[in-house]
Structure formats: structure tokens, C-alpha cells
């Protein structure tokens, strides 16, 4: 009988054996150490500015998302649950507990898809912003403390998304890598990390909070969407929009609060075979991306890769939407004379519309619907909650215009996408070409970048862009004087001694 060396089979087939503290990674602890130790003074000046801009943008989105049905229902749930009165619900006179206020505010911020995008796909700003704002108000944190909490929370969520390797290149085509659960689920950890920072937890408590977060985290994916019940994202329709911004924020805040009060949890929630990313079924997860270059003195922060939006629709719709508006303006086209619009874009997004009302929903139409969004642009709809107002899709002239809009796959779109993925892990450029036939003439224009992209000077939001967006979104909620005061407060947030002052300005 042959005697095998001790441990031979374990080395050959380690998957049969439980991981131990000695064999599992320590990414969770390293992330926790980073979050607990990073300070405002560690942030480069540009990162401070980018973070303030993100806070401003997210609050703007919440102000106009306030009365959307899904946000209104979330607010009603909060009122039903009751609780304390330590934190404000933006754009209202309501006050409630910090976790519930953060939940409602985040839901409002994401309600119409006007909020930021990371990797041109994921939304992290509602969670990373609203968690520390609610806690900061209740704890009278300074503007600097909130700024570093937002930057740290965004960093954690973004790194989980990058580690998930969402984007895949197959045969020189760009695909989502089946990791939606990770890309959209990462935001719950962003809320938890931001809450940890706002609460001032130490390294051990921070690791516990991340462990509680992994324990609490719902699936946060599109698992309930299917062809049997397609997503409508609407007032009278399906409201379970891929990842609920409110619930994920609530979960993240509660994770930090549990850790603060002594709850005990696994401190390896992001590590190994039983870590969040593996359990959620991520394909090709690279855990090392969680901590690659992660340091208090790092020069680049993920918050600076946050792309802002001009219109309430999915990011890939923005390039063709702006191209269409430019063609109309530059050539003096009359909408009533337009005969056909053809949008060329990434093959995976070039959806066929046999009946161009196929994805028009009752209430709020689908934010991913190119014919609908081009129709709203054509008729000059204000890019706020009015863009998705009930009845828009039933307007005969809107339906007639939608039937003129068609989509075609573009070969250029995947080429630029593949180049970007090879360089930085995600497609910064979203190529599109728009052809318009109008009054017997043909007009065409293409681009691979759009207003709001942070990587090129010509596409970055200017202060005028930011102020105009805030003004549009605050119309009907805050008066002009109050809106200007909000602007001044956020643009100088690092000098604010108590963020409760900002919260008060956001109460009409």
C-alpha cells in the first residue's frame, strides 16, 4: 500500500477543504483599514472638487425624483414605519431616523435615472452620498467629514464593481459578463463604507460592518425581471428597477449601525470562496482589484470617473440623444418634417422595435427606450421628472414620432469599447451615429463621447451645467433664493461646520 505524503490531496484539490483565516485573503480587512483611516486631508484637491460636484448632482436628482411614484411610495413606507426625527427627507418637511431618511433620499435620487454612472453602467452616488448625509445631519458632522465619507464609500463600491470584471470581450465584441449582481450589488457596500466613515468607526468595527453588510445584502440584481414580466420602471407598472437604491442604502447604513452597537459578523465578507462576490455567482472575479493601489495617498480616486447625466435615461442613450439634438439645431430641422431617424450603436443595445411602442410603459416609460427618449428631446420636454410624466407616451404625436426611430448595430461601437476595456477595464467611449432624413434631405453625425463624461475637457460639466441642472431639478420645490443658497453651501462644503445647515436648506 502506497502512503501519500501528508496533505498531498489537499494541495491537489483544495476546493474540498474549508478555507481558514490563514488561507483566505485579507482584502476585507485591508478595505476596512483604508475606510477607517482615510482622512479629508488625504484627498487631492481635485478629488475634493469632484466629490462636491457628485454630492450636488445627486441632491439635484433627488429633488426632481421626489414625486415619482416609486419614490413617493418609499416615502410613505418610511412614514408608516415611524422612527426618530434626526434626519431630513430632501425636498420635504419630513424628518425620520437616519437609515430611513437615507433610504428615501437615495430612492428619490435614482428614481428617473438622472443620477451618475460608474463604468458607464452602475449607479453608486445615491448610496455613497445619502448615507453619510443623513448620518452627518444627525451627528452634526462637518462638511469635510461628509466629503471624505462620500469619496471612501464610492471608492469601495467602484472597486467591487471593477473586481467583478463585468465587461467581457468575446470575439472582439463587448458583452456584460453576467456579473450584474455584483455591479449593481456593489452599491450596498458603498453605503456601508460611507456610513462607517460618517459614524467614525475604527478598523475592527469597519471590518465588522462590511461583514454585516455581506450578511444582510439582498441579491440586488435583475433576478425578478424576465420576458414574462418585462421591466417597466413606471408609475402604474413594474417598479423593481434592477437594484433598489433606497433599500441598498438602508441596508448599508444598518450594517454600520449594527457594527457600532456591537453586532458580531464574519470579517472576511469580500474574501475567498464564501465571500460576497463568489457567492453572488460572479464569473472571473479578481479579488486583487479590491485593493490594487488602495492607499490613503493614492493619486486617482474612482469618484473622479463618475459620469454625470444631462437627461433622465440610461447612459448609452445619451450619445445618440445629444447627436439628434445637435443635428436638429445645427441644420434648423423642423420636427414635423422628420421622416426617419436611424441610430447606430453597440450591437447589444441595438434593440429591434417592430412596434415602436413596445417598451413604452404605463406611467414612466422605460428609461432605456431610444425612440421614446428621442421623442421627448424632439418635443423639447424638460429633462426632469416631467420627461417621464404619466401620459407622455399616450400623446399621439409622441407615438407617431417614435415609429420613425430605428436602431442598427454599429461595427465602430464595439471596436472603441474593446480598446477601452483593454486599457482601463470598461468602455469610456460609447460610440453612436445618428442619421436623420428630413424634408427629402439626409443628415448624419457621430460621436464616441458625450456631455457629462469626466475624461475629456470638452465633455466635462461646467459650473453653468451644474447650476442649470440644480435649478431645473429644484423648480417647484425650492425657490430661487433657496436654490442659490444650496449651491453656495455645497460648492463650499469643506468650510461647513455642520451639514445640518445644508439639510435645513433642502427643506422647503
C-alpha positions as CSV (number, residue, x, y, z in Angstrom):
1,X,0.0,0.0,0.0
2,X,1.4,3.3,-1.1
3,X,1.4,6.1,1.5
4,X,0.8,9.5,0.1
5,X,2.6,12.5,1.6
6,X,0.7,14.3,4.2
7,X,-1.6,17.0,2.7
8,X,-1.0,15.8,-0.9
9,X,-4.6,15.6,-1.8
10,X,-5.4,18.9,-0.2
11,X,-2.8,20.6,-2.3
12,X,-4.1,18.8,-5.4
13,X,-7.8,19.6,-4.8
14,X,-8.1,22.4,-2.2
15,X,-11.7,23.0,-3.1
16,X,-12.7,20.0,-0.9
17,X,-11.5,21.7,2.2
18,X,-12.7,24.7,4.2
19,X,-10.8,27.9,4.0
20,X,-9.1,29.1,7.1
21,X,-8.0,32.5,8.4
22,X,-4.6,31.5,7.2
23,X,-5.6,30.6,3.7
24,X,-8.3,33.1,2.9
25,X,-7.4,36.6,1.6
26,X,-7.4,39.7,3.7
27,X,-9.0,42.1,1.2
28,X,-11.9,42.8,3.6
29,X,-9.6,43.9,6.4
30,X,-7.5,46.0,4.0
31,X,-10.6,47.8,2.7
32,X,-11.8,48.3,6.3
33,X,-8.4,49.7,7.3
34,X,-8.5,52.1,4.4
35,X,-12.0,53.3,5.2
36,X,-11.4,53.8,8.9
37,X,-8.0,55.6,8.5
38,X,-8.5,57.8,5.4
39,X,-8.9,61.5,6.2
40,X,-10.1,64.6,4.4
41,X,-6.5,65.9,4.2
42,X,-5.6,62.7,2.3
43,X,-7.8,63.7,-0.6
44,X,-6.2,65.5,-3.5
45,X,-7.8,68.9,-4.3
46,X,-9.3,67.6,-7.5
47,X,-10.9,64.7,-5.7
48,X,-12.5,67.1,-3.1
49,X,-13.9,69.1,-6.0
50,X,-15.2,66.0,-7.9
51,X,-16.8,64.7,-4.7
52,X,-18.6,68.0,-4.0
53,X,-19.9,68.0,-7.6
54,X,-21.2,64.5,-7.1
55,X,-23.0,65.5,-3.9
56,X,-24.5,68.4,-5.7
57,X,-25.6,66.3,-8.7
58,X,-27.1,63.6,-6.5
59,X,-29.1,66.1,-4.4
60,X,-30.3,67.7,-7.7
61,X,-31.6,64.3,-8.9
62,X,-33.3,63.7,-5.5
63,X,-35.2,67.0,-5.7
64,X,-36.8,66.1,-9.1
65,X,-37.3,62.5,-8.2
66,X,-39.3,63.4,-5.1
67,X,-42.8,62.9,-6.6
68,X,-42.1,59.9,-8.9
69,X,-44.4,57.1,-7.8
70,X,-41.7,54.7,-6.7
71,X,-40.0,57.4,-4.6
72,X,-43.4,58.6,-3.2
73,X,-44.2,55.0,-2.1
74,X,-40.8,54.7,-0.4
75,X,-41.6,57.9,1.5
76,X,-45.0,56.5,2.5
77,X,-43.3,53.3,3.8
78,X,-40.9,55.4,5.8
79,X,-43.8,57.4,7.3
80,X,-45.6,54.2,8.2
81,X,-42.5,52.8,10.0
82,X,-42.2,55.9,12.0
83,X,-39.0,56.4,14.0
84,X,-37.0,59.4,15.2
85,X,-36.7,62.8,13.7
86,X,-32.9,63.2,13.4
87,X,-32.6,63.3,9.6
88,X,-34.4,65.1,6.8
89,X,-36.1,63.8,3.7
90,X,-34.8,66.1,0.9
91,X,-37.3,68.4,-0.7
92,X,-39.9,67.8,2.1
93,X,-40.6,68.9,5.7
94,X,-40.4,65.2,6.7
95,X,-37.9,64.1,9.3
96,X,-37.2,60.5,10.4
97,X,-34.4,58.2,11.5
98,X,-31.1,58.4,9.6
99,X,-31.4,54.9,8.0
100,X,-34.9,55.7,6.7
101,X,-34.0,59.2,5.6
102,X,-31.1,57.8,3.7
103,X,-33.3,55.1,2.1
104,X,-35.9,57.7,0.9
105,X,-33.3,60.2,-0.3
106,X,-31.4,57.5,-2.3
107,X,-34.6,56.2,-3.9
108,X,-35.5,59.7,-5.0
109,X,-32.0,60.3,-6.4
110,X,-32.2,57.2,-8.6
111,X,-35.9,57.3,-9.5
112,X,-35.7,58.7,-13.0
113,X,-32.2,57.5,-14.0
114,X,-30.7,61.0,-13.9
115,X,-28.0,60.1,-11.4
116,X,-24.4,59.3,-12.2
117,X,-22.8,56.3,-13.8
118,X,-19.6,54.5,-13.0
119,X,-18.1,52.3,-15.8
120,X,-20.9,53.8,-17.9
121,X,-23.2,51.2,-16.3
122,X,-23.6,51.4,-12.5
123,X,-25.1,53.9,-10.0
124,X,-23.2,54.4,-6.8
125,X,-23.8,58.0,-5.9
126,X,-27.2,57.7,-4.2
127,X,-25.8,55.2,-1.7
128,X,-22.4,56.8,-1.2
129,X,-24.0,60.3,-0.8
130,X,-27.2,59.8,1.0
131,X,-25.9,57.5,3.8
132,X,-23.4,60.0,5.2
133,X,-25.6,63.0,4.6
134,X,-28.4,61.5,6.8
135,X,-26.0,60.3,9.4
136,X,-24.0,63.5,9.2
137,X,-27.0,65.6,9.8
138,X,-28.0,63.6,12.9
139,X,-24.4,63.6,14.3
140,X,-23.6,67.2,13.3
141,X,-20.7,66.2,11.2
142,X,-18.7,68.8,9.3
143,X,-18.7,69.2,5.5
144,X,-15.2,67.8,5.4
145,X,-16.3,64.6,7.2
146,X,-19.1,64.1,4.8
147,X,-16.9,64.7,1.8
148,X,-14.4,62.1,2.8
149,X,-17.2,59.6,3.7
150,X,-18.7,60.0,0.2
151,X,-15.3,59.6,-1.5
152,X,-14.5,56.5,0.5
153,X,-17.9,54.9,0.0
154,X,-17.8,55.5,-3.7
155,X,-14.3,54.0,-3.8
156,X,-15.3,50.8,-2.1
157,X,-18.4,50.3,-4.4
158,X,-16.4,51.0,-7.5
159,X,-13.6,48.6,-6.6
160,X,-16.1,45.8,-6.0
161,X,-17.5,46.5,-9.5
162,X,-14.1,46.5,-11.1
163,X,-13.1,43.3,-9.3
164,X,-16.3,41.7,-10.7
165,X,-14.9,42.1,-14.2
166,X,-18.4,43.0,-15.5
167,X,-17.3,43.8,-19.1
168,X,-16.2,40.9,-21.3
169,X,-14.6,40.8,-24.7
170,X,-15.6,37.9,-26.8
171,X,-14.7,37.8,-30.5
172,X,-13.9,41.5,-30.4
173,X,-17.5,42.2,-29.2
174,X,-18.3,43.8,-25.9
175,X,-20.7,42.0,-23.6
176,X,-21.8,42.3,-20.0
177,X,-20.1,39.4,-18.2
178,X,-23.0,38.0,-16.3
179,X,-21.9,39.9,-13.2
180,X,-24.9,42.3,-12.9
181,X,-25.5,41.1,-9.4
182,X,-22.0,42.3,-8.5
183,X,-22.0,45.6,-10.4
184,X,-25.4,46.6,-9.0
185,X,-25.0,44.9,-5.7
186,X,-21.7,46.7,-5.0
187,X,-23.6,49.8,-4.0
188,X,-24.7,48.3,-0.7
189,X,-21.1,48.1,0.3
190,X,-20.6,51.7,-0.8
191,X,-23.4,52.8,1.5
192,X,-21.9,50.7,4.4
193,X,-18.4,52.2,3.9
194,X,-19.7,55.7,3.7
195,X,-21.8,55.1,6.8
196,X,-18.7,53.6,8.6
197,X,-16.8,56.8,7.9
198,X,-19.7,59.1,9.0
199,X,-20.0,57.2,12.2
200,X,-16.3,57.3,12.9
201,X,-15.8,53.5,13.4
202,X,-12.4,52.0,13.9
203,X,-10.8,49.4,11.7
204,X,-12.2,46.4,13.5
205,X,-15.7,47.8,13.6
206,X,-15.4,48.8,9.9
207,X,-14.5,45.1,9.1
208,X,-17.5,44.0,11.1
209,X,-19.7,46.5,9.2
210,X,-18.6,45.0,5.9
211,X,-19.3,41.6,7.3
212,X,-22.8,42.5,8.4
213,X,-23.3,44.1,5.0
214,X,-22.4,40.8,3.3
215,X,-24.8,39.0,5.8
216,X,-27.7,41.4,5.2
217,X,-27.2,42.2,1.5
218,X,-30.1,41.1,-0.7
219,X,-29.4,39.8,-4.1
220,X,-29.7,43.3,-5.6
221,X,-29.9,42.1,-9.1
222,X,-32.3,41.9,-12.1
223,X,-33.4,38.4,-10.9
224,X,-37.0,39.3,-10.9
225,X,-37.0,40.7,-14.4
226,X,-37.9,38.4,-17.3
227,X,-39.7,38.2,-20.5
228,X,-42.8,37.1,-18.6
229,X,-43.0,40.4,-16.8
230,X,-40.7,42.9,-18.5
231,X,-39.3,45.9,-16.5
232,X,-41.5,49.0,-16.8
233,X,-40.0,51.2,-14.1
234,X,-43.3,53.0,-14.1
235,X,-46.0,54.7,-12.0
236,X,-48.6,52.1,-12.9
237,X,-46.3,49.3,-13.8
238,X,-43.3,47.4,-12.5
239,X,-41.2,49.4,-10.0
240,X,-38.4,46.9,-9.1
241,X,-35.8,48.7,-11.1
242,X,-32.7,46.4,-11.4
243,X,-31.3,47.4,-7.9
244,X,-33.4,49.4,-5.4
245,X,-31.3,52.4,-4.5
246,X,-33.3,53.0,-1.3
247,X,-33.2,49.5,0.1
248,X,-29.5,49.1,-0.6
249,X,-28.7,52.4,1.1
250,X,-30.8,51.4,4.1
251,X,-29.0,48.0,4.3
252,X,-25.6,49.7,4.2
253,X,-26.4,52.2,6.9
254,X,-27.9,49.5,9.1
255,X,-24.8,47.4,8.7
256,X,-22.7,50.2,10.1
257,X,-25.1,50.9,12.9
258,X,-25.2,47.2,13.8
259,X,-21.4,47.1,13.9
260,X,-21.3,50.3,16.0
261,X,-23.6,48.7,18.6
262,X,-21.6,45.5,19.0
263,X,-23.0,43.0,16.5
264,X,-20.5,40.3,15.6
265,X,-20.1,39.1,12.0
266,X,-17.6,37.5,9.6
267,X,-14.8,39.9,8.8
268,X,-14.0,38.2,5.5
269,X,-17.2,39.1,3.6
270,X,-15.3,40.0,0.4
271,X,-12.7,37.2,0.6
272,X,-12.4,33.7,-0.8
273,X,-14.9,31.1,-2.0
274,X,-17.5,32.2,0.6
275,X,-17.1,35.9,0.0
276,X,-19.8,38.1,-1.4
277,X,-18.5,38.2,-4.9
278,X,-18.2,34.4,-5.2
279,X,-21.4,33.6,-3.5
280,X,-23.3,36.0,-5.8
281,X,-22.0,34.0,-8.8
282,X,-19.5,36.3,-10.3
283,X,-17.6,35.0,-13.3
284,X,-13.9,35.7,-13.4
285,X,-13.8,37.6,-10.2
286,X,-10.4,39.2,-9.5
287,X,-10.3,40.0,-5.8
288,X,-6.9,41.7,-6.0
289,X,-8.6,44.6,-7.8
290,X,-10.3,45.4,-4.5
291,X,-7.0,46.6,-3.0
292,X,-4.7,47.2,-6.0
293,X,-3.1,50.5,-5.3
294,X,-5.6,51.3,-2.5
295,X,-4.0,53.8,-0.2
296,X,-4.7,57.0,1.7
297,X,-2.2,58.8,-0.6
298,X,-3.4,57.3,-3.9
299,X,-3.5,59.8,-6.7
300,X,-6.5,58.6,-8.5
301,X,-9.9,58.0,-6.9
302,X,-12.9,56.3,-8.6
303,X,-15.2,59.2,-7.8
304,X,-13.3,61.1,-10.5
305,X,-14.6,58.5,-13.0
306,X,-18.2,59.3,-12.2
307,X,-20.0,60.3,-15.4
308,X,-22.9,62.8,-14.9
309,X,-26.1,63.0,-16.9
310,X,-28.0,65.7,-18.7
311,X,-31.1,63.7,-19.3
312,X,-33.1,61.0,-17.3
313,X,-32.2,58.0,-19.4
314,X,-29.7,55.2,-19.5
315,X,-26.1,56.2,-20.3
316,X,-26.0,54.5,-23.7
317,X,-28.9,56.6,-24.8
318,X,-27.1,59.9,-24.2
319,X,-24.8,59.9,-27.1
320,X,-27.5,59.4,-29.8
321,X,-29.8,61.8,-27.9
322,X,-27.3,64.6,-28.0
323,X,-26.3,63.8,-31.6
324,X,-30.0,64.1,-32.6
325,X,-30.4,67.4,-30.8
326,X,-27.3,68.8,-32.4
327,X,-28.5,67.8,-35.9
328,X,-31.8,69.4,-35.3
329,X,-30.2,72.7,-34.1
330,X,-27.3,72.9,-36.5
331,X,-29.5,72.3,-39.5
332,X,-32.6,74.1,-38.4
333,X,-34.7,70.9,-38.8
334,X,-38.4,71.0,-38.1
335,X,-39.6,68.0,-36.1
336,X,-42.8,67.7,-38.2
337,X,-40.6,67.3,-41.3
338,X,-38.5,64.5,-40.0
339,X,-39.2,61.3,-41.9
340,X,-36.9,58.8,-40.3
341,X,-34.2,58.6,-37.6
342,X,-31.7,55.7,-37.6
343,X,-29.5,55.2,-34.5
344,X,-26.3,53.1,-34.9
345,X,-24.9,51.9,-31.7
346,X,-23.4,48.9,-29.8
347,X,-25.0,45.7,-31.1
348,X,-26.1,44.6,-27.7
349,X,-28.1,47.8,-27.4
350,X,-29.5,47.9,-30.9
351,X,-32.8,46.5,-29.9
352,X,-35.5,46.0,-32.6
353,X,-38.7,47.9,-32.3
354,X,-41.2,46.2,-34.6
355,X,-43.9,48.2,-32.9
356,X,-42.1,51.3,-31.7
357,X,-44.2,51.5,-28.6
358,X,-43.0,48.0,-27.5
359,X,-41.2,49.3,-24.4
360,X,-43.4,52.3,-23.6
361,X,-44.8,51.7,-20.2
362,X,-47.8,52.9,-18.4
363,X,-46.7,55.9,-16.3
364,X,-43.0,56.3,-16.5
365,X,-41.7,55.0,-19.9
366,X,-38.6,52.8,-19.9
367,X,-35.5,54.9,-19.5
368,X,-33.7,52.6,-21.9
369,X,-36.1,53.2,-24.8
370,X,-34.3,55.1,-27.6
371,X,-37.5,56.0,-29.6
372,X,-39.2,57.4,-26.6
373,X,-36.2,59.4,-25.3
374,X,-35.6,60.9,-28.8
375,X,-39.3,61.8,-29.0
376,X,-39.0,63.7,-25.6
377,X,-36.0,65.5,-26.9
378,X,-37.7,66.3,-30.2
379,X,-40.6,68.0,-28.5
380,X,-38.5,69.9,-26.0
381,X,-39.5,68.1,-22.8
382,X,-37.7,69.4,-19.7
383,X,-35.2,66.7,-18.6
384,X,-36.6,66.3,-15.1
385,X,-39.4,64.2,-13.7
386,X,-41.6,65.7,-16.5
387,X,-39.6,63.7,-19.0
388,X,-41.3,60.6,-17.6
389,X,-44.7,62.1,-16.7
390,X,-47.7,59.9,-16.9
391,X,-49.5,60.5,-20.2
392,X,-46.4,61.4,-22.2
393,X,-46.3,58.1,-24.0
394,X,-50.0,58.3,-24.8
395,X,-49.6,61.6,-26.8
396,X,-50.4,60.8,-30.4
397,X,-47.6,63.0,-31.7
398,X,-45.1,61.2,-29.4
399,X,-46.2,57.8,-30.6
400,X,-46.1,58.9,-34.2
401,X,-42.5,60.2,-33.8
402,X,-41.4,57.0,-32.1
403,X,-42.4,55.0,-35.1
404,X,-39.9,56.9,-37.1
405,X,-37.0,55.9,-34.9
406,X,-35.0,52.8,-35.7
407,X,-31.8,51.2,-34.3
408,X,-29.0,49.4,-36.1
409,X,-25.9,47.7,-34.8
410,X,-22.6,49.5,-35.4
411,X,-19.2,48.0,-36.0
412,X,-17.4,51.0,-34.7
413,X,-19.1,50.9,-31.3
414,X,-17.6,47.5,-30.2
415,X,-14.2,48.4,-31.6
416,X,-13.8,51.5,-29.4
417,X,-15.3,49.6,-26.5
418,X,-12.8,46.8,-26.8
419,X,-9.9,49.3,-26.9
420,X,-11.1,51.0,-23.8
421,X,-11.7,47.7,-21.9
422,X,-8.1,46.6,-22.7
423,X,-6.8,49.9,-21.4
424,X,-8.9,50.6,-18.3
425,X,-11.4,47.8,-17.7
426,X,-14.5,49.4,-19.0
427,X,-15.7,51.3,-22.2
428,X,-15.3,55.0,-21.6
429,X,-16.4,55.7,-25.1
430,X,-19.9,54.9,-26.2
431,X,-19.9,55.3,-30.0
432,X,-23.1,56.2,-31.8
433,X,-24.1,57.6,-35.2
434,X,-27.4,59.2,-35.9
435,X,-28.9,59.6,-39.4
436,X,-31.9,61.9,-40.0
437,X,-34.0,62.0,-43.1
438,X,-35.8,65.3,-43.2
439,X,-37.7,67.0,-46.0
440,X,-36.0,64.9,-48.5
441,X,-32.5,65.6,-47.3
442,X,-30.1,63.4,-45.3
443,X,-28.1,64.5,-42.3
444,X,-25.7,62.4,-40.2
445,X,-23.4,62.8,-37.2
446,X,-21.4,60.5,-35.0
447,X,-19.5,60.7,-31.7
448,X,-17.9,58.5,-29.1
449,X,-18.2,60.8,-26.1
450,X,-20.9,63.0,-24.6
451,X,-21.6,65.8,-22.2
452,X,-21.0,64.7,-18.7
453,X,-18.1,62.3,-19.4
454,X,-15.3,63.2,-17.0
455,X,-12.4,62.0,-19.1
456,X,-12.2,64.8,-21.6
457,X,-12.2,68.6,-21.0
458,X,-14.7,69.3,-23.8
459,X,-17.3,66.9,-22.2
460,X,-16.9,67.7,-18.5
461,X,-19.8,69.5,-16.8
462,X,-19.1,73.2,-16.3
463,X,-20.3,75.1,-13.3
464,X,-23.0,76.5,-15.5
465,X,-24.1,73.0,-16.4
466,X,-24.2,72.0,-12.8
467,X,-26.1,75.1,-11.7
468,X,-28.6,74.8,-14.5
469,X,-29.3,71.1,-13.6
470,X,-29.8,72.1,-9.9
471,X,-32.2,74.9,-10.9
472,X,-34.2,72.7,-13.2
473,X,-34.5,69.9,-10.6
474,X,-35.3,72.2,-7.8
475,X,-38.0,74.1,-9.7
476,X,-41.3,73.8,-7.8
477,X,-39.6,72.6,-4.6
478,X,-37.1,75.3,-3.6
479,X,-37.4,79.0,-4.6
480,X,-34.6,80.7,-6.5
481,X,-33.1,82.2,-3.4
482,X,-33.0,78.9,-1.6
483,X,-31.6,77.1,-4.6
484,X,-28.7,79.6,-4.8
485,X,-28.1,79.1,-1.1
486,X,-27.9,75.3,-1.7
487,X,-25.4,75.9,-4.5
488,X,-23.2,78.1,-2.4
489,X,-23.3,75.7,0.6
490,X,-22.3,72.6,-1.4
491,X,-19.7,74.4,-3.5
492,X,-18.1,75.5,-0.2
493,X,-18.9,72.3,1.7
494,X,-15.4,71.9,3.1
495,X,-16.0,75.1,5.1
496,X,-19.3,74.0,6.5
497,X,-19.1,73.3,10.3
498,X,-22.3,71.3,10.5
499,X,-24.0,69.6,7.5
500,X,-27.3,70.1,9.3
501,X,-27.2,73.5,7.8
502,X,-27.3,72.0,4.3
503,X,-30.2,69.7,5.3
504,X,-32.2,72.7,6.5
505,X,-31.7,74.5,3.2
506,X,-33.2,71.4,1.4
507,X,-36.4,71.6,3.5
508,X,-38.9,73.8,1.6
